[in-house]
Amino acid sequence: MNEEKNAANNDGESGKQPKKVGTLPKADVDFMDVSTNVAASWVANPQITLLWKKSDVFKMEVDSYCAELGSRIQTGSKRPGFAHSLVGLDKQVNIAVKEVRVYIAKKFKTSNAPAQYPRYGIVKQNDAYVLPVDRNQRKAALTLMVQAIAADGFGDEEYGLNFWKEMEAAYKVAVAESGGTAGTVSEKVATKNVQKRGIRKVLVNLRKAIEANYPDTYREVLRKWGWQKETY
């Protein structure tokens, strides 16, 4: 019995599952490089065939994937800029609101000031009177601020009508661009992932075809075609 167990262990039949390895890179940019090289190599080597996919069609699909990936990267790179803009605007708003509260206290007296705050969009959050932290709510509050500043005669102050009108306009644009970019990135990621699955299917089967047609030299052929590694 012990001999049988030892034999099983020696044969690699100890019950452990073999570690799975991939034949294609996971990172999008690396996957794009392999796909581009393989697509060009397949067009140059028409003797390798797949009944359900032509080499020229595959190359067009890879080119489309590369364009979509590039567009997604470019669009995604804009998001930190938009976020940075909103952070800067938020800081300016927070500073300005403190000064507006001083204007209100002088006009209506300190004890009566909190009763006026809602007209300015000012709310109490975390024991402080501020414009709402939520950016969509803050955007709406800025409109109230503009109206109240004008109505109470604070238009000529340092943080008067011109400041708040410009802030309201800038904030609306920044919030819209940030949200719109997020949606665009999601759409492009979805499109890119669908394309990637189709390309992966072709690459897997092309690799099998090459190994079948070049049983002794397939490793060298794979490298020439664009697979720089046997596993990824």
C-alpha positions, 0 to 999 in steps of 0.5 A: 500500500505504501509503495502504491502511495509513493508511486502515486506521489512520484507520478504527480498524482498526489491530488494537487491541481496543476497551476494554470498558466496563460498564453496571452498577457492580461494587461491591455497594452501588452495584449494589444502589442501581441494582437497587433504583431500576430495580426500582421504575421497572419496576413503575411502567412496565409498558409495558416487558416481558420475556417471561421475567421479570415486574416484580413478581417482579424486585422481590422478587428485588432486595429479597431480594438487598438483605436478603442483602447487608445480612446479609452486611455485618452478619455480616462486621463482627463478625469483626474484633471476634472476632479482636480478642478472640482477640488479647487472650486470646493476650496474657494466655495468653502472660504467664500461661504465663511465670509458670506456668513459674516455679511449675513451676521452684520446685516441680520445680527449674529443670533438671527443669521442661522435663520437666513442661511437656507436662502443662501443654500447654507446647511449645517453638516458636521456641526458647521454651516457650509454649502452641501458636500454632495456636489450635485446638491452644492451645484443647486445651492450655488444658484440659491447663493446667487439669488440671495446675494443679489436680494440682500444687497451684497453684490459689491462685496469681495465675495459678491454677485460676480464671484458667485455667478462665475462660481455657479457657472464654473461648478456646473461645467466641472460637475457635468464634465466629470460625470460625463467623462465617467460615463464615457469611460464606462462605455468604452471599457465595455466596448473594449472588453467585448472586442478583447474577448473576440480577439482572444478567441482567435489568438488561442486558436491560431496558437493551436494551429501553429503548434499543429503545423509546426510540431518541432519548431512551433516555439520559434514560429510563435516568437516570430509571430509575436508571442515573445513568451510561452506563458504570461 
